[in-house]
Amino acid sequence: MGTTGSIPGYTYGEPQVQHSPVTAAELDALKETLLWTDGDDQALRLAGDVLEDQVGDVVATWYVAAHPHLVAYFAPAGGAPDPEYLERVRARFEQWILDTCRRPYDDVWLDYQHEIALRHTQAKKDQTDHVNAVDRVPLRHIIAFIYPITATIRPFLSAKGHDRDDVDRMYQAWFKAVTLQVALWSRPYAREGDW
Amino acid sequence: MGTTGSIPGYTYGEPQVQHSPVTAAELDALKETLLWTDGDDQALRLAGDVLEDQVGDVVATWYVAAHPHLVAYFAPAGGAPDPEYLERVRARFEQWILDTCRRPYDDVWLDYQHEIALRHTQAKKDQTDHVNAVDRVPLRHIIAFIYPITATIRPFLSAKGHDRDDVDRMYQAWFKAVTLQVALWSRPYAREGDW
């Protein structure tokens, strides 16, 4: 996975990460709804190779495309976004692209999805980076971000000369992987028994 | 919109539909996150024309593609799906495709999104069709359905001889429209203040 120890607040696989309450059976059922196949795993590995040296540009695109909507979550209510907070998250966001493509979706991955989920909510937002900002990202916008995070990836997937079919396979797998993670991240937002 | 009075349980615009708690400002902000443009409205109108005589085939594809996962929500826990329930929802699902493409996304539309949302949850599931089935669709699967409902539409959008750019515009607008509705449908699942 390369050296990740230098990314502030990135605790993938570290012992302080709580265990996810999501079961392997629940994960499998979600993948069924997403029509997930082994081909998607392969396509994500290929996407990881294609995106590896582009992650900075990808996240830069997201920061610009989603502006000013995304940056509001890096600011106190009605205030200005915190540039250091944006930069700390940028590094984790870049790593998240590679994790999405390359990590096995196992228990360690599920645990880190749970950690990411909590960092979007009142439970843990702002704590990792010790910042003063709004205390949650609303669930509806977490869901809505599926669109820009998916649609904007395609030009990057096609930037290395792969043919249209390969690009499409990578794109579809990416779309599934993003949607899967948003479904997992929705858990702490849901009322008891409704997730 | 054509004759819809014959669709069982379809109450779009009828006085018994509750008002949505979602504000126009919240809807606008969601559309911003989705990078919504006027071009998307136009592309959805075109998609409505393209899909109008294909809605039966589209929903048939969804019923098959998502089987057995989708049909579980038409059954009591551990039981067999209710064929009449499936057929009643099929007719509304077909109409939903046209509503997604053709209805203005105004207060009446927001109210019906709220009604659809409630029909997925303990609040109203099974009541419209007077059936015995599981009492909710879990939030995580509502979110995951964004993928199959989006990905499977593309062949239908390209079935009428439009060029690739037009098909892509319709596809992107459809993807945004589905994601927008899932974001709206998530509201009754969310804890107070977290939506």
Interface residues (C-beta under 8 A of the other chain):
Chain A: E26 A29 L30 E32 T33 L34 L35 A65 A66 H69 L70 T121 Q122 R136 P138 L139 R140 H141 I143 A144 F145 I146 Y147 P148 T150 A151 Q172 F175 K176 T179 L180 V182 A183 L184 S186 R187 Y189 A190 R191 G193 D194 W195
Chain B: E26 A29 L30 E32 T33 L34 L35 A65 A66 H69 L70 T121 Q122 R136 P138 L139 R140 H141 I143 A144 F145 I146 Y147 P148 T150 A151 Q172 F175 K176 T179 L180 V182 A183 L184 S186 R187 Y189 A190 R191 G193 D194 W195
